[in-house]
């Protein structure tokens, strides 16, 4: 039986990646956590979603947009 060097045979699962951790204050006023996970979104349209490591509060931040220089 040949060896599948690329690992693309049916039944093999891709290894799970741990979400990125960032040093950011939680938006929940009752939480004192300074660490959040960034939740990857399928459509990368300038919106980042974060979740607190301690209380699991989730919120979004919109980045980008147009600037009027005139």
QUIRAVEN-V934571 format. One record per residue. N is the residue number from 1. RES is the residue in three letters. OMEGA is omega in radians with two decimals (* if undefined). Layout:
N/RES/OMEGA  N/RES/OMEGA
This chain:
1/UNK/-3.14  2/UNK/3.13  3/UNK/3.10  4/UNK/-3.07  5/UNK/-3.11  6/UNK/3.11  7/UNK/-3.09  8/UNK/3.12  9/UNK/3.08  10/UNK/3.12  11/UNK/3.10  12/UNK/-3.13  13/UNK/3.04  14/UNK/-3.13  15/UNK/-3.13  16/UNK/3.10  17/UNK/3.10  18/UNK/3.12  19/UNK/3.13  20/UNK/3.07  21/UNK/3.13  22/UNK/3.05  23/UNK/-3.11  24/UNK/-3.14  25/UNK/3.11  26/UNK/3.14  27/UNK/3.12  28/UNK/-3.06  29/UNK/-3.13  30/UNK/-3.08  31/UNK/3.14  32/UNK/-3.11  33/UNK/3.10  34/UNK/-3.12  35/UNK/-3.13  36/UNK/2.97  37/UNK/2.99  38/UNK/-3.13  39/UNK/-3.13  40/UNK/3.12  41/UNK/-3.10  42/UNK/3.10  43/UNK/-3.09  44/UNK/-3.08  45/UNK/3.13  46/UNK/3.11  47/UNK/3.11  48/UNK/-3.12  49/UNK/-3.10  50/UNK/3.10  51/UNK/3.14  52/UNK/3.12  53/UNK/-3.02  54/UNK/-3.03  55/UNK/3.09  56/UNK/3.02  57/UNK/-3.10  58/UNK/3.09  59/UNK/-3.12  60/UNK/3.09  61/UNK/3.11  62/UNK/3.12  63/UNK/3.12  64/UNK/-3.13  65/UNK/-3.10  66/UNK/3.13  67/UNK/3.12  68/UNK/-3.12  69/UNK/-3.06  70/UNK/*
